[in-house]
Amino acid sequence: MEKSIVHKWSLPHPPEQVWEYLTRADLLGKWLMENDFKPVTGHKFRFTTKPKFNFGFDGIVYCEVTQVKPYTKLSYTWCGGPGNGQINLNSVVTWTLTPTSGGTELLLEHTGFKGFKNYFGYLAMNAGWKTKIFNRLLSLMTSNKINAA
């Protein structure tokens, strides 16, 4: 059994601006998690947050950028576990940006939730991506105008 998270949103912002919020470490840290991200294929980075030991998560997400197509697609691995080098979740996050007449369609695909051991993580992250995380991104983008690079 393998589960995938798929969410699609319409944003009233151009792809170039959405891209900035997906690829600038400082902005990404404001709506997702603190990180040392760089939009460079092969770059290894970490997201860090509070541990959730009751869910087998030490607060560190180990990632590696696998695909960068500016303003169009971004993909990276997303691995985590209880600590001490043990990884229970080995997944992939892919963002696809499609320009629309009113802004950008943003597609999130988070794949690789295998077996029962990842089922509760899947449920929690599916709900989190759908509402809490997306709402933080949209709120930040709406209130914090930046100049796209």
N, C-alpha and C positions, 0 to 999 in steps of 0.2 A: 504494500500500500504506500503510495506516494501522493502527497498533497502539494498543491501550489496555491499561492495567493495571487490574485489578479484583480487590480482596481484601475479604473479609468476615470479621470477627472477633466473637466473643462476649466481652464484658467483664463482670466481676462488680461493676460500678459503675453508679450511676444516670446517666441522660443529662446531668443538670446537672453532675455531676462530670467526665464525659468532655468536655463542652463547655468547661469551664475549661481543660483541657489542650490543647484545640485553639485557644483564643482568647486566652489570657493570654500575652503575649509572653515573660514570664519563664519560665513553665512550658514553652512551646513550644520555647524555646531550650535547655532541658535534654534534650529527647528528639529534637528534629529538628535545628535549626540556630539560631544567633544571628539575631535579627531585630528589626524595628521594626514589628511587626504591630499593627493595631487592627481589631476586628471592626466595621468601618464600610464600607458599600458605597461603592466609589469610592476607598478609601484605597490609595495606592501604597506598597509596602514592599519590603524586600529580605531574603532569607535570605543569610547569608554563611558560608562554610566554606573549607577549604583548597582551592586550585586543583588541578585534575587536567588539566594541559596536554596530556598524552598522549591524553586523551579530548576535547580541545577545549572545556574548561570552566575559566573563570577564577576560579571560587569564588563567584560572585555569581548569585543567582536573583532576577530582577526579577518582581515580582508586583503584581497589583491585585485587591482584593476585588470580586467580582461579585455575590455573593448571601450574605445573612445572614438565617437564620430561626432565632432562638435555640432551642437545645436540639434542633434538628431537622436543619438543613442549613447548610453553609458551603462556598462555592466561591470560588476565586481563580485567576487566570492564573499560569503558571509558565514563565518564559522565561529562557533562558541561552545562553551561547556562549563563544567563545574570548577575548573582550574587545574593546576598542576600539569598543564600540557594536555589534558584530556579534552577531546572535542566530541560533543554529542550531535551537534548540528553542522552539517556541511552543505551549505546552500548557496544560491546565486541570486543576486538582485539585479534586475535589468530595468532601466528607465528608457522609454521611447517617447520622443517629443514629435508631435505632428502639428504644423501650423494650421490654423483655422482662420476664418474671416473675423472671428472675435477674439483671437488670442492663440492659445495652445491647448491641444489635447495631450494630456500626460498619462501615459500607461505605465503602471508598475507591475512587474512580474517578479515574484519572489518564489523560486522553485527549489525543490530538494528536501522537502519535509518527509523523510522516509521512516516508516515503521511507527510503532506505538510510542517509542521513546520521544519522538518529536511531535506527537499529537497535541499535547497541551501547549507547547511552544507555538505550534501552528495556530491554534485557537486564539492565543493571546496576541500574537503578532498580526494576525488577520484583522482582529478588532482594532488593534492599535494603529496599523497603517490606515485603515479605512476612515477612522474618525479623528482620533487624537493627533496623530502625526500630520495627517493632511491638513487639519484645521490650523495647526501651528504654522505650517508652511504658508498657507493662504493668508493667514492673519499677518505674518511677517512681511510677505510680499506686498500686501495691500498698504501696510503702514510704513514700510521702509523702502522708499524709492532709491534705487541705486543706478549708477550708470554702467551699462553693460560694457565689458572690455572689448 
